[in-house]
């Protein structure tokens, strides 16, 4: 009996081994190596012999780097508006689909499709929509705007264009999570609110919002993390421009590492980004005790 158990245990570990080796080789070791590089100077073209210890110099340089500070501010703006609008629009769509509407399944699928489509494909579609003779510019001309701006080349409109793409991409996922949460709200709570004289708004505020707060907390955490990792739309649509108007942290890290070959400086920025995401997530986790109802 004991021998059979040992064979099953060995077989289990053998099945886990490929995944463990993949994690070790493609995740764990690169993370540890990037932490070492964060305290080093390394021109990628110089090979391993070019690595030189730098101490905290990379982190000191970040404080005075205008590109890093602009990327940080742009990332915070992108994250705030993308997460806020994704949650609001996702909740509105979920409230709509939670009622008896025509073609509910088709609408649910249509709203969710942008989330599962490749971000590269979505960015290409968005580029066509926002081009000089695209639907948005033609609509502006129809409304009387003689010379619509070139949306992706205008510092005023480039970041809103990136944000709108992010909202379009993630609102369907938020809708799906909210829809599942709404279907779990007991009908008795709404009936009790009606007995107390509560209208539609009172039921939404006193029943719906508290009961779906765990779903809101999940979405805030996951969407905030995803928003700090935005890269493909910036790379495809604007390449961080015009100027520094759409440069975000991940794009600046990529450009520093693979265009300027400053791997140590890029690694320092990556660890600062990790620290920011960790602290924001920790603060959200502590704050959820005050507003999340389980």
N, C-alpha and C positions, 0 to 999 in steps of 0.2 A: 504493500500500500504506500509506504513512505517513498519507495523508489519511483512509483508512478507519479506521485506528487512532485518529486524533484524533476522528473522529465517534463511535466507540464510547466513547471516554473522556468526551466531552461528554455522551453519552446516559447513561452511568453516573452522572455527577455530577448530571444532571437528575433521575434516579430517586432519588438520595440527598437532594436538596434539600428536599423536603417534610418528611422526617424530621429533617433538620438544623435547619430553621426551627422545627419543633415543639420540639425539644430546646432551642434557643436561647431561644425565647420563654417556654416553660413550665418550664424547669429551670435553665439557666445564668444567665440574667438575674435571675430571682427569688432564686437563691442569692446572687449578688453583692449584690443590693439588701438582702437580709436581713443580710448581713455589715455593710453600712453602717448599717442600722437598729439593729444591736446596740450601736452606739456613739452612739445618738441617743435622744431622747425624741420620741414621736409618738403623739398621740391620733388614732386612725383617723378620727374624725368631723371633725377639723379640716382635712382635706385636706393636699396636699403643702406648703402654706405653713406648716403647723404643725410641721414637722420642725425640731428643735433639737439641736445637737451636745451630747453628754453625756459624751464620753470614756469612762472605765472605770466610771462611776457605776452602770450597770445591773449590771455584774458584781460590784461591791462590795455592792449590795443583795441579791444572791443569797445571800451568805454568812449574812446575818441573817434571811432569809425562812423562817419555820417551815413554810409551805406547800411551798416548794421542797424543803427538807430532808426533809419527810415524803414528798413525791412521789418523791424519789430513793431513800429507804429502801424504800418500797413497790415501786418498780420493780426494785430489786435482789432483793428477796424473790420477787417474781413471776417474774423471769427465772431465778433459780437453780432454784426448784422446778419451774417449767414445763419448762425444758430438761432437767433431770435425769429427771423422771418421763416425759416424752415419749420420751427415748432408751431408758430402761429398758423401758417398756411396748412401744415399737416393736420393740426387739430381741427381747423375749419372743414377740411375735406373729410376727416373722420366723422365729424358731427353730421355732415351731409349724408355720408354713406351709411351711418348708423340708423337712419330713418328709412322708411319704405320708399325707395326711389326706383325709377325705371332703369333697367340694365345695370344693376348694382355691381355684378361681377365684372362686366366689361369696363365700367368706370374704374373699379379698383385696380384692374390690370393696367389700364391706360395710365393711371396716375403713378403706378409703381415702376413702369418700364424704364423711365430715365435713370433710376437707381441701378439697374442691372446692366445697362448699356455701357460699353467702354467709354471712359472719360475722354479718350482721344477722339472717338467718333462724335461725342457730344460737343466737344470743343470745336471740331470741324463744322458741325451744324451751326453752332453759335457764331462762328466766324462768317459764315454765309448770311446768316440772319442780320448781322450787324455791319455788313459790308456797305460800301458807298451806295450801291443800287439794290440793297437787300430790302426785305419787308418793312423793317423799322424805319429806314430812311424814306421809303416810299410813303409810309403812313404819315411821317412828319411833313412831307411835301403836300400830301392831301389835306393836312390840317393847316396849311398856309406857311410852313417854314420853307423859305426859298432855298437856303443852303444848309441842310442838316450837317451837323458835325460828323467827322470821321470818328465814330464812337470809340474804336479801339486805339486811336492815335491821339485822342484828346485827353489831357491830364485830368479834366473834370469828370469825364464819363468812363474812363478806362476801368477804374476800380469798381464803380457800380455795375459795369458789364460783367466783370469777374464774379462779383457777389451774386448777381442775378442768375448766372450759370450755376453757382454752388447751391442756391436755393432751389432751382429747378431740379437739380440732381438729387437732393436729399429730402425734399418735402414728401416724396412718395414713401420713403422709408418711415419717416415720422408718422405719416398717415396710417401705415399698417400697424405700427406699435400702438398708436392711440386707439385705433379701431378695435384691436384686441382688448385693450383696457376698458373701453366703453362698454363692450359686450359683457364684461364681468361685473359691472355696477348693478347691484340688486335693485329690482323695480320697486321694492318696498320702500326704499329711501325716497324715491321720487313721489310715491303715493303719500308718504308721511309729510313731505314738504308741501304737497297740494292741500292736505288737511289743515296745515298751519297757515294756509293762505298765500303761499309762495307762488310767484309767477315764473315764467320761463327763465328770466335772468337770475332770480333768487335761487332756483333749482340748479342752474349752472354754477353759480358761485359757491353755494353751500353744500352741494352734493357732488356734481361732476368734477370740479377742480380738485377737491381733496381726495376723491376716490381714485383719480388717475394720476395723482402726484408721484407714485413710484415709477410710472412710465415716463413722466416728465423728467424725473431725476436721472433715469437711465439714458434718455435722449440727450439731456444736457451734457452728461459726462462723455458719451460716445461721440456726439457731434462736435463738441469742443476739441477733443483730441484729433478728430478727422480734419477739422478746419485748420489746425496748426500744421498739418502735413500736406496742405494744398501745393501742388506742383504743376501737374499736366496743363491745366487751363492757362496758367501764367506762361509756361514755356511755349505753348502753341499759339496763344492769342496775342500776347504782347511782348514776350521775352523780357519782362520786368519793366518795360517802358510804358509810355514815354517818360524819359528821365528816370526817376526813381519811384514813379507814382504807383506801380503795381509790383514792385520787387518785394517778395515775402521771404521769410527766413529760409525755408527749404530751397527755394530757387537761388538765393544768395549763397547758401552752402554749396550747392551743386556747381555754381559758376566759379566760386573760389577754389574748389577742389579740382574740377575737371577742365576748367578753361584757364585759370591762373596757376594751377598746380601747387597751391599752398595747402597741402593736406593737413598740416598741424593746425593752422588757423581755422580751417573748415571744421576740424574735429572739435576744437574749442567751442565754436558756435553750435555744433550739434549737441554738445553736452549742456550748454546753456539752455538750448531749446528743450532738452529732456528735463532739466531742472525746473523750467517754467511750467511745463505740462504737469509735472509731478506735484508742484506746489499748488497750482490751480485745482487739480483734481483732489488733493488733500483738503483744501479749503471748502470745496463743494461737498466733499464727504462729511466734513464736520458740520457744515451748515445745514445739511439735509435733515438733521434731527429736529430742526425748528419748523419745517414746512412739509415734510413728507409724512404721510399717514399710511401705516401698514395695517 
